[in-house]
Amino acid sequence: MTRTVAVGSLFIECNHLGGAPADLDSFRRSELDFGDALLTRTAGTVGGMLQTLRESSEPVRIVPLLVASACPSGPVTSACYSYLKAEMLRRLHEAGPVDGVLLALHGSAAAENAGDLEGDLLAAVRAQVGPGVPVVGSLDLHAHVTQAMVDAADVLVAWETYPHRDAFETGVRAARAVLDLLAGRLKPTMALSKVPVLVSGFMGHTEGEGPFADVMRLAKSFEQRPGVYSTSAYLVHPYLDLPDMGGGGLVVTNNDAELARRLANEIARLYWERRYDLEPETFTPREAVARGLTLGQGPIVLIETSDCCGGGAAGDSVASLKALLDAGVTDRCLVPVVDPAAAQACHTAGTGAVITLSLGHHVDPKWGDPITLTGTVEHLSDGQFTYRGGIWDGQPGRMGPSARFAVGGIQIAIASHATYEWLGEQYDLLGMDPHTARFIVVKNPMNYRMAFAPIAKACFLLDTPGPTPPTLKNVCYRNVQRPYFPADDLREWKPIATDQ
């Protein structure tokens, strides 16, 4: 008997504290495919789903819906989300009756007209296919998992690695869950347990020693127990401003709700116990540059995580650049800035031109002021590169018109559009060699470890203004309930799991 499974994806991480909104062009610059174009995918979460369905011993007919992903941003515009949601539901309706639905999601998306985007989308899919059709979703481990998601889905599985290396494998796990549901091998009971801990991703690595690595290892150890189907640990994306925020665990058992609740609580309890270890040490840019200059030759990595494009920030801060200039650094330094007007000015002037730019804080201006610089246009590019691994392995990155602009020894990578930092692809495209740099500015709190930590003499996490700060102690939320760590001195908190 051939089973029909619909496959789709709407994947973006959003930020309520700042950044530029995501419109349809934001998705077109990254991934936006409809129908049969989806079936060519061999990498990423959707690639893992498709391969597993095709290799199933039980025949499966795949119904492709759409794949839409974009660089993290501010909330998705109402028009964009309404269009993508309507397209997904229309294609699902036109497919006729389906036996299952597979959706590759993030879990921390938000739209102007739907704060909990994934909860809204899963509920709409559930309403369309009815209560008896299995619906399985994959999520990022930075998901803000809500009760609406748990209620609408039969199974939710999350990525297990940060830096993210297992998108494909998570797609495999999600597809296997659908197949197990269809074959009657799985009768899922799913429980979610969260604690009010809101921390940045800097200490959230899942490899080696570390607080969240310990939480993830505990969660995955539970999968060896009889009756446990899947476990997930969540380090929530803390830059959403929504009710019921927090991290913790989600457990899927085979028809054992009490076991699911108990184990989810154990994951959340350890997450709570390690909360102080998840708070990082930070430095002002001035302090970090001064310390770096005492260490001799570099590279010294300055992590300006408050302006992380991978967390929804605009990428237009010049806080680190200003600190380097103020310190009189003349050695080679690498600095990234998103500034479409400055990039266009470089392209208009041409390679070799000496021009004066007003640089920075033009996309999301509330976090600082532009600085005026005179320098040389050294290199121009259309901004197109290919990701080498990670979430968008093999997919194109599109910075738009870009330039390498030099002010003395400082080389500035000026891009027109924000892009996710992974292995230094942006610097490579513009011919900027990190090995010979005194200082390297990065804006991702985790992925720099792969690209630059092996060659770095030291790394400093900066505390600068921006919508993706390294600590959430002083963020002025409107909708996040108090108390929460680290803003409040919470001595005790007892996790209480909820289920479907």
ZADREN-964931 format. One record per residue (C-alpha): y, x, z; chain; residue in one letter; residue number from 1. Coordinates in steps of 0.25 Angstrom, whole numbers, m for minus. Example, Ala and Ser with C-alpha at 12.3 -4.5 7.8 and 13.67 -1.06 7.14 Angstrom:
% ZADREN-964931
     c2     c1     c3  kette  rest   nr
    m18     49     31      A     a    1
     m4     55     29      A     s    2
//
This chain:
% ZADREN-964931
     c2     c1     c3  kette  rest   nr
      0      0      0      A     m    1
     13      6     m4      A     t    2
     24      5      6      A     r    3
     39      4      2      A     t    4
     49     13     11      A     v    5
     64     13      9      A     a    6
     71     27     11      A     v    7
     86     29     13      A     g    8
     96     38     21      A     s    9
    110     36     26      A     l   10
    113     49     33      A     f   11
    126     54     39      A     i   12
    131     58     53      A     e   13
    145     52     57      A     c   14
    156     56     66      A     n   15
    165     46     74      A     h   16
    174     57     79      A     l   17
    179     62     66      A     g   18
    176     67     52      A     g   19
    178     60     39      A     a   20
    171     47     36      A     p   21
    159     47     26      A     a   22
    161     39     13      A     d   23
    151     37      2      A     l   24
    157     50     m4      A     d   25
    152     57      8      A     s   26
    138     53      5      A     f   27
    139     56    m10      A     r   28
    143     71     m6      A     r   29
    130     72      2      A     s   30
    119     62     m2      A     e   31
    120     48     m8      A     l   32
    107     44    m16      A     d   33
    102     30    m19      A     f   34
     88     25    m23      A     g   35
     79     34    m31      A     d   36
     88     46    m29      A     a   37
     84     47    m15      A     l   38
     69     49    m19      A     l   39
     72     63    m24      A     t   40
     75     68    m10      A     r   41
     65     79     m5      A     t   42
     73     84      7      A     a   43
     80     79     20      A     g   44
     76     66     28      A     t   45
     74     58     15      A     v   46
     66     68      8      A     g   47
     56     69     20      A     g   48
     55     53     20      A     m   49
     52     53      5      A     l   50
     42     64      5      A     q   51
     35     58     17      A     t   52
     34     44     10      A     l   53
     30     50     m3      A     r   54
     18     58      4      A     e   55
     13     46     12      A     s   56
     m1     42     10      A     s   57
      3     28     10      A     e   58
     11     25     m3      A     p   59
     26     23     m1      A     v   60
     36     18    m11      A     r   61
     50     24     m7      A     i   62
     62     15     m9      A     v   63
     75     24     m9      A     p   64
     87     18     m3      A     l   65
     99     29     m2      A     l   66
    102     42      4      A     v   67
    116     44      9      A     a   68
    120     56     18      A     s   69
    133     63     20      A     a   70
    139     74     29      A     c   71
    142     69     43      A     p   72
    156     62     44      A     s   73
    164     52     50      A     g   74
    158     38     49      A     p   75
    153     33     36      A     v   76
    163     23     30      A     t   77
    160      8     30      A     s   78
    160      8     15      A     a   79
    151     19     14      A     c   80
    141     14     24      A     y   81
    141      0     19      A     s   82
    138      5      5      A     y   83
    126     14      9      A     l   84
    120      4     19      A     k   85
    121     m7      8      A     a   86
    115      2     m2      A     e   87
    103      6      7      A     m   88
    101     m9     11      A     l   89
    102    m14     m4      A     r   90
     92     m3     m9      A     r   91
     83     m7      3      A     l   92
     84    m22     m1      A     h   93
     82    m19    m16      A     e   94
     69    m11    m13      A     a   95
     62    m24     m8      A     g   96
     53    m24      4      A     p   97
     51    m11     10      A     v   98
     40     m6     20      A     d   99
     49      4     27      A     g  100
     63     11     27      A     v  101
     66     25     30      A     l  102
     80     29     32      A     l  103
     86     44     34      A     a  104
     98     42     43      A     l  105
    106     51     53      A     h  106
    108     42     65      A     g  107
    123     46     67      A     s  108
    129     39     56      A     a  109
    141     30     58      A     a  110
    149     21     48      A     a  111
    162     15     50      A     e  112
    155      1     50      A     n  113
    143      5     57      A     a  114
    144     15     69      A     g  115
    128     16     70      A     d  116
    126     17     55      A     l  117
    111     20     56      A     e  118
    109      8     66      A     g  119
    116     m1     56      A     d  120
    109      4     44      A     l  121
     95      4     50      A     l  122
     98    m10     55      A     a  123
    102    m15     41      A     a  124
     89     m9     36      A     v  125
     81    m16     46      A     r  126
     87    m29     44      A     a  127
     84    m28     29      A     q  128
     70    m23     30      A     v  129
     66    m32     42      A     g  130
     59    m28     55      A     p  131
     45    m25     49      A     g  132
     49    m13     40      A     v  133
     49      1     46      A     p  134
     63      7     46      A     v  135
     63     22     50      A     v  136
     75     31     51      A     g  137
     77     46     52      A     s  138
     89     51     60      A     l  139
     96     64     63      A     d  140
     94     69     77      A     l  141
    109     68     79      A     h  142
    108     53     77      A     a  143
    115     42     86      A     h  144
    102     34     87      A     v  145
    106     19     91      A     t  146
     98      8     95      A     q  147
    101      1     82      A     a  148
     94     12     75      A     m  149
     82     11     84      A     v  150
     81     m4     83      A     d  151
     82     m4     67      A     a  152
     72      7     64      A     a  153
     57      8     67      A     d  154
     58     23     68      A     v  155
     69     34     69      A     l  156
     66     49     68      A     v  157
     76     60     69      A     a  158
     78     74     64      A     w  159
     72     84     74      A     e  160
     80     97     71      A     t  161
     95    101     72      A     y  162
     99    109     64      A     p  163
     93     98     55      A     h  164
     80    103     48      A     r  165
     71     91     48      A     d  166
     77     81     40      A     a  167
     65     81     30      A     f  168
     55     80     41      A     e  169
     62     69     48      A     t  170
     61     61     35      A     g  171
     46     64     35      A     v  172
     45     58     49      A     r  173
     53     46     46      A     a  174
     45     43     34      A     a  175
     32     45     41      A     r  176
     37     35     52      A     a  177
     39     24     41      A     v  178
     25     27     35      A     l  179
     19     26     49      A     d  180
     26     13     52      A     l  181
     21      7     38      A     l  182
      7     12     41      A     a  183
      7      6     55      A     g  184
      5     20     62      A     r  185
     18     18     69      A     l  186
     23      7     78      A     k  187
     36     13     82      A     p  188
     43     11     96      A     t  189
     56     19     96      A     m  190
     65     22    108      A     a  191
     78     29    109      A     l  192
     84     35    121      A     s  193
     98     41    122      A     k  194
    107     48    132      A     v  195
    123     49    131      A     p  196
    123     64    127      A     v  197
    133     67    116      A     l  198
    133     82    112      A     v  199
    135     90     99      A     s  200
    124     96     91      A     g  201
    127    110     95      A     f  202
    116    111    105      A     m  203
    107    101     97      A     g  204
     98    111     90      A     h  205
     83    107     90      A     t  206
     78    121     88      A     e  207
     76    132     99      A     g  208
     81    130    113      A     e  209
     91    120    116      A     g  210
     94    106    123      A     p  211
     92     97    111      A     f  212
     80    106    106      A     a  213
     73    103    119      A     d  214
     76     88    117      A     v  215
     71     88    103      A     m  216
     58     95    107      A     r  217
     55     85    118      A     l  218
     57     74    109      A     a  219
     48     80     98      A     k  220
     37     83    109      A     s  221
     36     68    111      A     f  222
     30     66     97      A     e  223
     17     73    102      A     q  224
     15     62    112      A     r  225
      5     50    108      A     p  226
     13     38    103      A     g  227
     26     45    100      A     v  228
     29     45     85      A     y  229
     43     51     84      A     s  230
     54     57     93      A     t  231
     68     60     91      A     s  232
     79     67     99      A     a  233
     94     64     96      A     y  234
    106     73     98      A     l  235
    116     62     94      A     v  236
    128     64     85      A     h  237
    139     64     95      A     p  238
    150     61     86      A     y  239
    148     46     84      A     l  240
    156     37     93      A     d  241
    146     26     95      A     l  242
    140     19    107      A     p  243
    126     24    113      A     d  244
    128     38    109      A     m  245
    118     48    114      A     g  246
    106     57    111      A     g  247
     92     56    115      A     g  248
     78     53    109      A     g  249
     71     43    101      A     l  250
     56     41    101      A     v  251
     46     33     92      A     v  252
     33     30     98      A     t  253
     21     22     92      A     n  254
     22      9     99      A     n  255
     25     14    113      A     d  256
     40     10    116      A     a  257
     39     15    131      A     e  258
     35     29    126      A     l  259
     46     29    116      A     a  260
     56     26    127      A     r  261
     51     36    137      A     r  262
     51     48    127      A     l  263
     65     44    121      A     a  264
     70     44    136      A     n  265
     64     58    138      A     e  266
     71     64    126      A     i  267
     84     58    130      A     a  268
     82     63    144      A     r  269
     81     77    140      A     l  270
     93     76    130      A     y  271
    101     71    142      A     w  272
     96     83    151      A     e  273
    100     93    141      A     r  274
    114     87    138      A     r  275
    122     98    144      A     y  276
    114    108    136      A     d  277
    119    101    123      A     l  278
    133    104    126      A     e  279
    138    117    119      A     p  280
    148    128    123      A     e  281
    160    128    115      A     t  282
    172    137    112      A     f  283
    186    135    106      A     t  284
    188    141     92      A     p  285
    197    151     98      A     r  286
    187    155    109      A     e  287
    176    156     99      A     a  288
    183    165     89      A     v  289
    188    174    100      A     a  290
    174    176    105      A     r  291
    169    178     91      A     g  292
    179    189     88      A     l  293
    173    197    100      A     t  294
    159    197     94      A     l  295
    162    206     82      A     g  296
    157    202     69      A     q  297
    152    188     66      A     g  298
    148    179     62      A     p  299
    153    170     73      A     i  300
    150    156     71      A     v  301
    161    146     76      A     l  302
    155    132     77      A     i  303
    166    121     75      A     e  304
    156    110     77      A     t  305
    168    100     80      A     s  306
    170    100     65      A     d  307
    155     98     61      A     c  308
    154     91     47      A     c  309
    139     89     51      A     g  310
    144     80     62      A     g  311
    154     72     54      A     g  312
    167     81     56      A     a  313
    175     84     44      A     a  314
    174     99     44      A     g  315
    189    101     43      A     d  316
    192    108     56      A     s  317
    199    122     56      A     v  318
    198    124     71      A     a  319
    189    136     69      A     s  320
    197    142     57      A     l  321
    210    141     65      A     k  322
    203    149     77      A     a  323
    199    160     67      A     l  324
    213    160     61      A     l  325
    220    160     75      A     d  326
    211    172     79      A     a  327
    215    180     67      A     g  328
    200    182     62      A     v  329
    200    189     49      A     t  330
    185    191     47      A     d  331
    178    182     38      A     r  332
    176    168     44      A     c  333
    169    156     38      A     l  334
    176    142     41      A     v  335
    172    128     35      A     p  336
    183    117     33      A     v  337
    183    104     26      A     v  338
    196    102     19      A     d  339
    196     95      6      A     p  340
    211     97      3      A     a  341
    210    112      6      A     a  342
    197    113     m2      A     a  343
    204    107    m14      A     q  344
    216    116    m12      A     a  345
    207    128    m13      A     c  346
    201    123    m26      A     h  347
    214    120    m32      A     t  348
    219    134    m29      A     a  349
    207    141    m34      A     g  350
    199    153    m29      A     t  351
    208    165    m25      A     g  352
    220    156    m22      A     a  353
    228    158     m9      A     v  354
    232    145     m4      A     i  355
    237    138      9      A     t  356
    228    127     15      A     l  357
    230    117     26      A     s  358
    215    117     31      A     l  359
    207    108     40      A     g  360
    208     95     47      A     h  361
    211     87     35      A     h  362
    198     78     35      A     v  363
    198     74     49      A     d  364
    212     79     54      A     p  365
    211     74     69      A     k  366
    204     87     74      A     w  367
    214     97     70      A     g  368
    225    102     61      A     d  369
    224    109     47      A     p  370
    228    124     47      A     i  371
    236    130     35      A     t  372
    229    143     29      A     l  373
    232    152     17      A     t  374
    220    158     11      A     g  375
    212    161     m1      A     t  376
    203    152     m9      A     v  377
    190    161    m11      A     e  378
    180    151    m16      A     h  379
    179    137    m22      A     l  380
    167    128    m22      A     s  381
    163    113    m26      A     d  382
    157    113    m12      A     g  383
    143    109    m16      A     q  384
    131    116     m9      A     f  385
    116    113     m6      A     t  386
    111    112      9      A     y  387
    100    121     13      A     r  388
     92    113     22      A     g  389
     95    103     33      A     g  390
     99     89     31      A     i  391
    104     90     17      A     w  392
     94    101     12      A     d  393
     96    103     m3      A     g  394
    107     93     m3      A     q  395
    121     96     m9      A     p  396
    132     98      1      A     g  397
    146     95     m5      A     r  398
    158    101      2      A     m  399
    167     97    m10      A     g  400
    177    107    m16      A     p  401
    176    119     m6      A     s  402
    183    132     m5      A     a  403
    182    146      3      A     r  404
    196    148      8      A     f  405
    199    162     15      A     a  406
    210    164     25      A     v  407
    209    179     28      A     g  408
    194    181     31      A     g  409
    192    167     35      A     i  410
    184    159     24      A     q  411
    186    144     25      A     i  412
    176    135     18      A     a  413
    184    123     14      A     i  414
    176    111     10      A     a  415
    181     97      5      A     s  416
    169     89     12      A     h  417
    162     91     25      A     a  418
    147     96     23      A     t  419
    136     98     33      A     y  420
    134    112     38      A     e  421
    120    117     37      A     w  422
    117    132     32      A     l  423
    131    136     28      A     g  424
    130    131     14      A     e  425
    145    128     14      A     q  426
    149    142     17      A     y  427
    139    147      7      A     d  428
    144    139     m4      A     l  429
    158    145     m2      A     l  430
    153    160     m1      A     g  431
    156    161     14      A     m  432
    146    171     20      A     d  433
    144    169     35      A     p  434
    137    182     37      A     h  435
    150    190     36      A     t  436
    159    180     43      A     a  437
    165    183     57      A     r  438
    166    168     60      A     f  439
    159    156     54      A     i  440
    164    142     57      A     v  441
    153    131     57      A     v  442
    155    117     60      A     k  443
    140    112     63      A     n  444
    135    113     77      A     p  445
    121    117     73      A     m  446
    118    121     59      A     n  447
    127    134     60      A     y  448
    115    139     68      A     r  449
    106    140     55      A     m  450
    117    145     46      A     a  451
    125    155     54      A     f  452
    119    157     68      A     a  453
    109    167     63      A     p  454
    121    176     59      A     i  455
    131    173     70      A     a  456
    135    182     81      A     k  457
    140    170     89      A     a  458
    142    155     88      A     c  459
    153    147     95      A     f  460
    154    132     96      A     l  461
    168    128     95      A     l  462
    175    116    102      A     d  463
    185    111     92      A     t  464
    191     97     88      A     p  465
    183     89     79      A     g  466
    173     77     78      A     p  467
    160     85     81      A     t  468
    163     92     94      A     p  469
    153    101    101      A     p  470
    154     93    114      A     t  471
    157     78    116      A     l  472
    163     80    129      A     k  473
    177     75    125      A     n  474
    175     66    113      A     v  475
    182     53    114      A     c  476
    172     43    109      A     y  477
    175     28    108      A     r  478
    162     22    108      A     n  479
    152     32    115      A     v  480
    150     27    129      A     q  481
    152     35    141      A     r  482
    146     42    148      A     p  483
    140     52    139      A     y  484
    137     67    140      A     f  485
    145     77    139      A     p  486
    158     68    141      A     a  487
    152     63    155      A     d  488
    145     70    166      A     d  489
    132     62    166      A     l  490
    122     66    176      A     r  491
    111     56    173      A     e  492
    107     48    161      A     w  493
     94     40    160      A     k  494
     89     38    145      A     p  495
     84     24    142      A     i  496
     77     22    129      A     a  497
     79     10    120      A     t  498
     69      6    109      A     d  499
     68     m3     97      A     q  500
//
